[in-house]
Amino acid sequence: MLKAKKDVDSKKLCDAIVEGMQENKAKNITVLDLREIGNAVCDFFVICSGESSTQVEGVSSSVMRHTRKVLKEKPWHIEGKNNAEWVLLDYVNVVVHIFYKDARPFYDLEDLWADAKRTDIPDLN
């Protein structure tokens, strides 16, 4: 599978996504750098949790608003906005996973992609 042409540097996009998450007080933000993994589907996974379905939806809206404002980028595809248990924002080279706090351990993406370089972002108060 070929990765799409990079219009925006994926690291800058990743940083903007984290900022958007922090604007809405997302919890347990984790960045998985997949660039060194041979068959990875993208460069980064950015994963976070929300305390409620309302917060999950709010975090996803905040990420989209922030990336559009800062980098003029919008997701190529969006999944899960209706039930807000797990919202996926696909920016092609960066994939965002916003979980309701109880759903995240079930999918355990951090363990599934354990070969990736992991960066845990401290929660803002």
C-alpha positions in Angstrom: 0.0 0.0 0.0 1.4 3.3 -1.0 1.3 6.2 1.4 -0.3 9.4 0.0 1.8 12.4 -0.9 2.6 14.4 2.2 1.1 17.9 1.9 2.0 18.7 5.5 4.8 17.2 7.5 3.3 14.3 9.5 5.2 15.3 12.7 3.8 18.8 12.5 0.3 17.4 12.0 0.8 15.0 14.9 1.8 17.9 17.2 -1.2 20.0 16.1 -3.5 17.0 16.8 -2.0 16.7 20.3 -2.6 20.4 20.9 -6.2 20.0 19.7 -6.7 17.1 22.2 -5.3 19.2 25.0 -7.6 22.1 24.3 -10.5 19.8 25.2 -8.7 18.2 28.2 -8.3 14.7 26.6 -6.7 12.2 29.0 -3.8 9.7 28.5 -2.6 11.0 25.2 -0.1 8.6 23.6 1.8 9.1 20.3 3.0 5.9 18.5 5.7 6.7 15.9 5.2 4.0 13.3 7.8 5.4 10.8 10.4 2.7 11.5 7.9 -0.2 11.2 8.0 -1.7 7.7 4.4 -2.4 6.9 2.8 0.4 8.9 -0.3 2.0 7.4 0.7 5.5 8.4 3.5 7.5 10.2 1.8 8.1 13.6 -1.1 6.9 15.7 -2.3 9.5 18.2 -4.5 7.9 20.9 -6.4 9.5 23.8 -9.3 8.9 26.1 -12.4 10.9 27.0 -14.3 10.7 30.3 -17.7 10.6 28.6 -19.2 10.2 25.1 -19.8 14.0 25.1 -16.1 14.6 25.8 -15.1 12.1 23.1 -17.2 14.0 20.6 -15.8 17.3 21.9 -12.2 16.1 21.6 -12.8 15.0 18.0 -14.3 18.4 17.1 -11.4 20.2 18.8 -8.8 18.2 16.9 -10.6 18.9 13.6 -11.0 22.6 14.3 -7.4 23.0 15.5 -5.8 21.2 12.5 -7.9 23.2 10.1 -7.0 26.5 11.8 -3.3 25.8 12.2 -2.4 23.7 9.2 -5.4 24.0 6.9 -5.8 20.2 7.1 -9.0 18.2 7.5 -9.4 14.4 8.0 -9.7 12.3 4.8 -12.1 10.0 6.6 -14.0 9.9 9.9 -15.5 6.9 11.7 -17.5 6.5 14.9 -19.0 10.0 15.4 -22.5 8.5 15.9 -21.8 6.4 19.0 -18.7 8.3 20.4 -17.2 5.1 21.9 -14.2 5.2 19.5 -13.8 8.0 17.0 -11.2 7.6 14.3 -9.9 10.6 12.3 -7.9 9.5 9.4 -5.5 12.2 8.2 -3.8 9.6 5.9 -0.3 9.8 7.4 -1.6 10.3 10.9 -4.5 8.4 12.4 -6.3 9.7 15.5 -8.0 7.3 17.9 -10.3 9.0 20.5 -11.7 6.4 22.9 -14.3 6.5 25.6 -12.2 5.6 28.7 -13.9 2.1 29.2 -13.4 1.1 25.5 -9.7 1.9 25.2 -8.3 -1.1 27.3 -10.4 -3.6 25.2 -8.7 -2.6 21.9 -5.3 -1.9 23.5 -3.7 -0.4 20.4 -0.5 0.5 22.3 0.1 -3.2 22.9 -0.9 -4.2 19.4 1.7 -1.7 18.0 4.3 -2.4 20.8 7.2 -2.1 18.3 6.4 1.5 17.7 8.3 4.3 19.5 5.9 5.4 22.2 5.5 8.9 23.7 3.1 9.5 26.6 2.0 13.1 26.9 1.2 14.3 30.4 -2.4 15.3 31.1 -3.0 19.0 31.5 -4.9 20.1 34.6 
